[in-house]
Amino acid sequence: MNAPLLLDTCATVWISCDDDVSEDALEALDNAHKFGEAVFVSPITAWEIGLLTARGKVNLMMPPDRWFERLLQAPGLRLAEMPPKVLIASSFLPGAPPKDPADRIVVATAREFGFVLVTRDKPLLAYAEQGHFRALRC
């Protein structure tokens, strides 16, 4: 892919729990690890993990803040920046972006830093297919 990877929230959970991930995503992650390239996760993922846990949609077997701290200790995983510029840009995305605010922030992050977003989220993949950012189906 030649660009750093950004994991969306679901990809982060699936990969950390060893769930099925596409061959393309596994290859991209393996290459990043092999070449010492960082893989990024957005700070908004911490918020989404908290919401998913509070709503009973995920069971992490530990408090979400501890889970997120442990996640960031994984080799090569880095926290992406989320400056005000990205938050504002998420309000002005071109075309017909996803309506979910967290998805918009992730897209704006990918656009700002040139990341390839690893996701299974259908609205995000559809938006990427419109040419507004790069995504890799996980």
N, C-alpha and C positions, 0 to 999 in steps of 0.2 A: 504494500500500500504506500510505502515511502512517507507516510505522515504519522505522527503520534496518534495513538488510540485513546479514546475517551469512552469509558464504560457508562452506559445509562444504568439506572437503579436496578432494573430487572436483570440485566446482564451481570451486574456486580453480585447480586444474590445468587443467580444460577451458577456462575463460575466459582464462587466461594463455596457453594454447596455441592460441587461436582455434578451438577445436572447436565443433561445433554446440551451441547453447544455445537453449532455448525462447524463443519470441517474448515471452512474459510476463516472463521473467527479463531478456531484453535491454531491454525497455521499462523495467522497474524500475531496472536499472543505469543506463540512459541518463537517466532522470529524476533519479536520485540525483546523477549528474554535472552535469546541467543546473542543478539547484537547489543545488549546492554541499554536498550531504549526504554524510557519510562512509559508506563501505561497510566493514564490519568482517570481520576474519579472526581466528580463535581461535589462541592460542599452541599449543594441542594440534595444530593443523594442521602446525606445524613438526615435531613429533614424528612425526606420521603420514607426512609427506613423507620424513623420514629412514628410517622403516621400509619404505615403498614402494620407495625407492631401494635400500636394502640388500638387499631381497628380489628386486630386478630387475623389479619391476612397473611402474616408470616410469623413463624415461631423460630426465633433465633437461638433459643436455649441459653440466652444471657441477655442482660439489658442492652438496648440498642446502642447506647453511647459506648459501652465497652466493646460491643461487636464492631462498631465503626473504628474505634481506636485500634483494635486487633487487625482489622482489614488493612489499615494504612501501614501496618508493620510488614506486610507481604513484600518480598523482594521485588523491586522495580515499580511498585505502585506508588503514585504521587497524588497529592491533592491539587487539583487544578485551581487556578486563581478565579476569583469571582468579584472583580472590581465593579464599582458603580457603572462604568462604561458598558459592561456586559449586561447588567441588569436593565439599564435603559435601552440598550439595543434589542433586548428581548421583547420590548413593546413596539418595536418598529421593524419587525421582520418582513421581508418582501413576500408577495404572493398571498397564499392562504395558509398560514402556519397553523400548527396544532393549537387548540384553545387552552390546553392545560398549562398553567403558569410554569410549573417545573420543567415540562418538556420545552417550553419556549426558552427558558434559561439555559438548558442543556444545548439547544440548537445555537443560541447566541454564543455560548462558550466555544462550541465546535467551530463556528464561523470566525470568531475573533482570533483563536489560536491555531487555526488550520488543522484541527483534530479530525480524525475519522471516528464517527460515533458508532459504537458497537451496540446493537439493539435488536429486539424482536418487535418493538412497538410499531404496529401497523401505520398509525398516523405519522410517526416520525419517518418511517421508511418511505411512505408515499410523498412526504414533503421533500425528502432527499432525492427521490426520483424526478422531482420537478427541477432539480439542479441548484437548489439553494444551499446545500452543504453536502458533504460526503458521509455515507453511512455504510456499514457492513452488517449484514443480517447475522444475528447470532442464534 
